[in-house]
Amino acid sequence: MAPGKISYILSLFCAFSSIHRANAISGGKCIDALLPVNVTAQNTQLKVSAPRNQQELTDIITRLTSETSNVTAEVTGPPVTNKATYKIWTRLCVPTSQDISKTVQLAIHGTNFDSSYWTFGGDGSKYNYVESSLKAGHVEGSWANEDERQGTGKSDKPDGITEVQTATDFEIAAELVKYLRTKPGGNEFNRVVGIGHSFGSAQLVDLLQKYGNILDATILTGFTAYLGGGLLTAFATDGWNIASAQNPKRFGSLPSTYIVTEGIVNVQQHFFRYGGYDSAVLEAVEATKATATLGEILTPLGGPALNYTNPVLVVTGDKDYGFCGGNCYQMVNGVNLVESTKRIFPGVTSFSTYIPANTGHGLNLHLSAPETFSKIQEWISRL
């Protein structure tokens, strides 16, 4: 990266209101806040009730992931407006010296991990996207932690069927992007780069489908446009449980519309590639996993981003189980599955990919993480 050309990374939902606390970090300061975010989203009326027990939830998951499933069509009703204000926990890390390019990364994680995802692990040089960016030598500022999106962590946990749906998720992101253009807190950002992981990447595609070039560049990690059976299989192997029953200590206050993966075996199957990670990392991920909702899994994600033309980078592990069926080098129309994602961005001319080796769905949880982080930073520096 050119001298002085430093990228920020800004947590999703950051900078709307009062600060709760500030924490020192090498190269800067992180600011935590629980912030109110106003949204108006076109959610979907779902003709489904909260599961009364685990058997009812298991039946929903089984039918949803069956090859001839029609459960989504069965439960989907007309659009319904969700107008609400949600308190979202955020962390913004500001470097000691502001970058010249004034680039901000907007990070969105997936459905099974909380704010630890982008900054997981005590060894910052290995697993921590924030810390490793500083230690790489081409960044002179600090990086922010990932957000705890709606329904997870310290953020509000509204109705898991009627409110926490994909439309509300990406509308919150849209409101933040617009806000970042208004010099929040006196911070001027000339470029907003979206970076998502898994479900978070799919949310970014939704965002771009509706709002076109709302982002100056987009990074999709743990994602492809593959429509094969791998995604359904991986989703089924998560062994979804009612969260309050699976871990009463952590999730006991949540209604049965909040769900979580069964156990460490399920997490390994979906997120890890054996031999490419430290076992302690797998154990820690199981201990800190977060929830999803029925509203999120029953509301479909968007299709092609026809009106988006800015740069795209797709970074997905070669052994990603969900988005590649365990082999991202499968060929579709002459290209591998990661490269085939270009088809949902027909207007994009600057399209790049990177496929880290011996890496499963959880990119930053593998031993390949340092090289992966470096590749992402190099791509941002060339924008």
C-alpha positions in Angstrom: 0.0 0.0 0.0 1.3 3.5 -0.8 2.7 5.5 2.1 0.0 7.2 4.0 -2.7 5.4 2.1 -4.5 3.8 5.1 -7.8 2.0 5.1 -10.2 2.2 8.1 -12.6 -0.6 8.8 -15.8 0.5 10.3 -18.3 -1.8 12.0 -21.8 -2.0 10.6 -24.2 0.3 12.5 -21.5 2.5 14.0 -21.7 6.3 14.6 -25.3 7.2 15.1 -25.4 8.2 18.8 -23.7 8.3 22.2 -20.4 6.6 23.0 -20.4 4.0 25.7 -16.7 3.3 26.2 -13.3 3.7 24.5 -10.6 1.0 24.4 -7.0 1.5 23.5 -5.6 -0.6 20.7 -2.2 -0.7 19.0 -2.1 2.2 16.5 -5.4 3.8 17.6 -8.5 3.7 19.7 -11.7 1.7 19.6 -15.0 3.2 20.5 -17.9 1.0 21.6 -21.5 2.2 21.5 -25.1 0.9 21.6 -26.7 3.1 18.9 -30.3 3.6 17.7 -30.8 3.0 14.0 -34.0 3.9 12.2 -35.2 1.6 9.4 -38.1 1.2 7.0 -37.9 -2.2 5.4 -40.2 -4.2 3.1 -40.3 -7.4 5.1 -42.4 -10.5 4.2 -45.5 -11.7 6.0 -44.6 -15.2 7.1 -47.4 -17.7 7.8 -45.5 -19.6 10.4 -45.6 -19.7 14.2 -42.8 -19.9 16.7 -41.9 -23.6 17.1 -43.4 -25.1 20.3 -40.6 -27.6 20.6 -37.4 -28.9 18.9 -39.3 -31.4 16.8 -41.3 -28.6 15.1 -38.1 -26.7 14.4 -36.4 -29.8 13.1 -39.3 -30.4 10.7 -39.1 -26.8 9.4 -35.4 -27.2 8.7 -35.8 -30.7 7.1 -38.5 -29.4 4.8 -36.6 -26.3 4.0 -33.5 -28.2 3.0 -35.2 -31.0 1.0 -34.4 -31.1 -2.7 -38.1 -30.6 -3.7 -38.9 -28.3 -0.8 -41.7 -25.8 -1.3 -41.8 -24.6 2.3 -40.7 -21.1 1.5 -43.6 -20.7 -1.0 -46.0 -22.2 1.5 -45.2 -19.8 4.3 -44.6 -16.6 2.3 -47.3 -14.0 2.2 -47.4 -10.4 0.9 -44.9 -7.7 1.7 -45.3 -5.8 5.0 -43.6 -2.6 6.1 -41.3 -2.8 9.1 -40.7 0.7 10.4 -38.7 0.6 13.6 -35.7 1.8 15.6 -33.2 -0.8 16.8 -30.3 -0.4 19.2 -27.2 -2.0 17.7 -23.9 -2.6 19.4 -21.0 -1.2 17.5 -17.2 -0.8 17.7 -15.3 1.8 15.7 -11.5 1.8 15.7 -9.9 5.1 14.7 -6.2 5.2 13.7 -3.8 7.7 15.4 -3.1 9.2 12.0 -6.0 9.6 9.6 -5.5 8.1 6.2 -5.1 10.2 3.1 -7.5 8.2 1.0 -10.2 8.3 3.7 -11.5 4.9 2.9 -14.0 3.2 5.3 -14.8 -0.6 5.3 -18.3 -1.5 6.3 -18.2 -5.1 7.7 -21.1 -7.4 7.9 -20.9 -10.9 9.3 -23.0 -14.0 8.9 -25.6 -15.9 10.8 -23.6 -18.0 13.2 -20.9 -15.8 14.7 -21.0 -12.6 16.8 -18.6 -9.7 16.8 -15.6 -12.1 17.4 -15.6 -13.2 13.7 -13.4 -10.5 12.2 -11.2 -10.2 15.3 -11.2 -13.8 16.6 -8.3 -15.2 18.6 -5.6 -13.9 20.9 -2.9 -14.2 18.3 -3.6 -11.0 16.3 -1.0 -11.8 13.7 -2.8 -15.1 12.8 -6.5 -14.8 13.1 -7.4 -11.2 13.8 -8.3 -9.2 10.7 -8.0 -5.9 12.7 -4.7 -6.6 14.3 -3.1 -8.4 11.4 -3.8 -5.5 9.1 -1.6 -3.3 11.4 1.1 -5.8 11.8 1.4 -6.4 8.0 3.5 -3.2 7.8 1.5 -1.4 5.1 -1.2 0.0 7.5 -0.5 2.8 9.9 -3.9 2.9 11.6 -6.2 0.7 13.7 -9.0 -1.4 12.4 -12.5 -1.8 13.9 -14.1 -4.9 15.3 -17.1 -6.4 13.5 -20.6 -5.5 14.5 -23.1 -7.5 16.4 -25.9 -7.4 13.9 -29.5 -7.2 14.8 -30.6 -10.1 16.9 -27.1 -11.1 18.2 -24.8 -10.1 21.0 -25.6 -6.9 22.8 -27.9 -5.6 20.0 -31.7 -5.6 20.2 -33.4 -8.9 19.7 -36.8 -8.1 18.3 -39.4 -10.6 17.0 -37.5 -13.5 15.3 -40.2 -14.0 12.6 -41.8 -10.6 11.8 -38.8 -8.3 12.3 -35.4 -10.0 12.0 -35.6 -10.7 8.3 -33.1 -10.2 5.5 -34.9 -7.1 4.2 -34.5 -5.3 7.5 -30.8 -6.5 7.8 -29.8 -4.9 4.5 -31.9 -1.7 5.0 -29.9 -1.1 8.2 -26.7 -1.4 6.2 -28.1 1.0 3.5 -29.0 3.6 6.1 -25.5 3.5 7.5 -23.8 3.8 4.1 -25.9 6.9 3.5 -24.9 8.3 6.9 -21.2 7.7 6.3 -21.5 10.1 3.4 -22.5 12.9 5.7 -19.2 13.3 7.6 -20.4 11.7 10.9 -18.6 13.1 13.9 -16.5 15.2 11.6 -15.0 12.1 10.0 -15.0 12.5 6.2 -15.0 9.2 4.2 -14.4 9.5 0.5 -14.8 5.8 -0.2 -17.1 3.2 1.4 -16.0 -0.4 0.8 -18.4 -3.1 1.9 -16.9 -6.4 3.2 -19.2 -9.2 4.1 -18.9 -12.9 5.1 -21.3 -15.7 4.2 -24.8 -14.4 5.0 -23.3 -11.0 5.3 -22.0 -11.2 1.8 -25.5 -12.2 0.6 -26.8 -9.1 2.4 -24.3 -7.0 0.5 -25.6 -8.5 -2.8 -29.2 -7.5 -1.7 -28.0 -4.0 -0.9 -26.4 -3.6 -4.3 -29.4 -5.2 -6.1 -31.6 -2.4 -4.7 -29.3 0.5 -4.4 -26.8 0.0 -7.2 -23.5 1.9 -6.7 -24.2 2.7 -3.0 -20.8 1.2 -2.3 -17.5 2.3 -4.0 -16.2 -1.3 -3.9 -17.4 -4.6 -2.6 -15.6 -7.6 -1.0 -17.5 -10.8 -0.6 -15.9 -13.5 1.5 -17.1 -17.0 2.2 -19.5 -16.7 -0.8 -20.2 -17.8 -4.3 -23.3 -17.7 -6.6 -23.4 -21.5 -6.7 -26.9 -22.9 -6.6 -26.0 -26.6 -6.2 -27.1 -28.8 -3.3 -24.0 -28.0 -1.2 -25.6 -25.0 0.5 -28.7 -26.8 1.5 -26.6 -29.8 2.7 -24.3 -27.6 4.8 -27.3 -25.7 6.3 -28.9 -29.0 7.3 -25.7 -30.3 8.8 -25.7 -27.3 11.2 -28.2 -29.3 13.2 -30.3 -26.2 14.1 -31.6 -26.1 17.7 -33.9 -23.8 19.6 -31.2 -21.5 21.1 -32.7 -21.3 24.6 -32.7 -25.1 24.9 -29.3 -25.7 23.3 -27.5 -23.3 25.7 -29.8 -21.9 28.5 -27.0 -20.0 30.1 -26.2 -17.9 27.0 -29.6 -17.9 25.2 -32.2 -18.8 27.9 -34.0 -15.4 27.6 -34.6 -15.8 23.8 -37.9 -17.0 22.3 -38.0 -20.2 20.2 -37.7 -18.2 17.0 -34.0 -17.8 17.7 -31.9 -20.8 16.6 -28.3 -21.9 16.9 -26.2 -24.8 15.6 -26.2 -28.0 17.6 -22.6 -28.5 18.6 -18.9 -28.6 17.8 -19.2 -31.3 15.2 -21.7 -29.3 13.2 -19.4 -26.2 13.4 -16.5 -28.2 12.2 -18.4 -29.7 9.3 -19.6 -26.3 8.0 -16.8 -23.9 8.8 -13.5 -25.8 9.1 -11.2 -27.9 6.9 -9.4 -30.5 8.9 -5.7 -30.0 9.0 -6.0 -26.3 8.2 -6.8 -24.9 11.7 -5.8 -25.1 15.3 -8.2 -27.3 17.4 -8.3 -24.6 20.1 -9.8 -22.2 17.6 -12.6 -24.7 16.8 -13.4 -25.1 20.5 -13.4 -21.4 21.1 -15.7 -20.8 18.1 -18.2 -23.3 19.5 -18.1 -21.5 22.8 -18.8 -18.1 21.3 -21.2 -18.9 18.5 -24.3 -16.6 17.9 -27.8 -17.1 16.8 -29.9 -16.8 13.6 -33.7 -16.4 13.4 -36.5 -18.2 11.6 -37.3 -14.9 9.9 -33.8 -14.8 8.3 -33.8 -18.3 7.0 -37.3 -18.1 5.6 -36.9 -14.9 3.7 -34.9 -15.3 0.4 -31.9 -13.3 -0.5 -31.7 -11.2 -3.6 -30.6 -12.0 -7.1 -28.3 -10.2 -9.6 -27.1 -6.7 -8.8 -27.9 -5.4 -12.3 -27.2 -1.7 -11.6 -23.9 -2.1 -9.7 -20.7 -1.4 -11.7 -18.0 -0.7 -9.1 -15.1 -3.2 -8.3 -15.8 -6.6 -6.7 -13.5 -9.0 -5.0 -14.6 -12.5 -4.0 -12.5 -14.4 -1.5 -13.7 -18.0 -0.7 -11.7 -20.9 0.7 -11.1 -23.8 -1.7 -12.8 -26.3 0.6 -15.9 -24.1 1.4 -18.6 -26.7 2.2 -21.7 -24.5 1.9 -21.0 -22.3 -1.0 -18.9 -24.8 -3.1 -20.0 -28.2 -1.9 -16.4 -28.6 -0.5 -14.7 -27.9 -3.8 -14.5 -24.4 -5.2 -12.6 -25.5 -8.2 -15.6 -27.2 -9.7 -16.2 -25.8 -13.2 -19.3 -23.9 -14.4 -19.3 -22.7 -18.0 -15.6 -22.9 -18.1 -14.7 -21.1 -14.9 -14.5 -22.2 -11.2 -17.3 -21.5 -8.7 -15.7 -18.5 -7.2 -15.1 -16.9 -10.6 -18.6 -17.8 -11.7 -20.0 -15.4 -9.2 -19.3 -12.7 -11.8 -22.6 -13.6 -13.4 -24.6 -11.8 -10.6 -22.6 -8.6 -11.4 -23.1 -8.2 -15.2 -22.2 -4.5 -15.2 -18.9 -5.0 -13.3 -15.7 -4.8 -15.3 -13.2 -4.9 -12.4 -13.9 -8.3 -10.9 -11.3 -10.3 -9.0 -11.1 -13.5 -7.0 -8.8 -15.1 -4.5 -9.1 -18.8 -3.3 -7.0 -19.6 -0.2 -5.8 -23.2 -0.1 -6.9 -25.9 2.5 -9.5 -23.4 3.9 -13.1 -24.0 4.8 -16.0 -21.6 5.1 -14.5 -19.8 8.2 -11.8 -17.8 6.4 -10.2 -16.0 9.3 -10.3 -19.2 11.5 -7.8 -21.1 9.3 -4.0 -21.0 9.2 -4.2 -19.4 5.8 -5.7 -16.2 7.4 -2.6 -14.0 7.4 -2.0 -14.5 3.6 -5.8 -14.0 3.0 -5.8 -10.7 4.9 -2.8 -9.5 3.0 -4.4 -10.3 -0.3 -7.5 -8.3 0.7 -5.5 -5.3 1.8 -3.4 -5.3 -1.4 -6.7 -5.3 -3.4 -8.0 -2.3 -1.4 -4.7 -0.4 -1.9 -5.1 -0.7 -5.7 -8.6 0.8 -5.8 
